[in-house]
């Protein structure tokens, strides 16, 4: 539970950082165009912009991949094999993380396992409540019969 909360919190921070970097570079590019800087300078800023965004995106994807694989291990869900199209290698970080297709597959497998566990729990809870209700009814009937018999004798 806390792991998910920490992950969601960190993800929000990373997305805010991504947006902040994007906006800073957009402002810088706009200012360079308004100042009528050379095309090479503007292109250099744009390339740095793409590089920074790609780096931040890779960090977000890598963190999401680690989180999903951790959840998959805890639910004993199979993780796709590396080497197929379920994995992507970062050009900047040099790490391998789940692609969108692979992450989607792992997420759906985790959801299915969570649903199966929830269904098992609800089955047992329903049986327990039914049994408790039957015992309560039986106890009430027994007390009623005993009270009736006590008045007669």
Buried (B, 14 or more C-beta within 10 A) or exposed (E): EEEEEEBEEEBEEBEEEBEEBBEEBEEBBEEBEEEEBEEEEBEEBBEEBEEBBBBBBBBBBBBBBBBBBEBBEEBEBEBBEEEEEBBBEBEEBEBBBBBEBBBEBBBEBBEEBEEEEEEEEEEEEEEEEEEEEEEEEEEEEEEEEEEEEEEEE
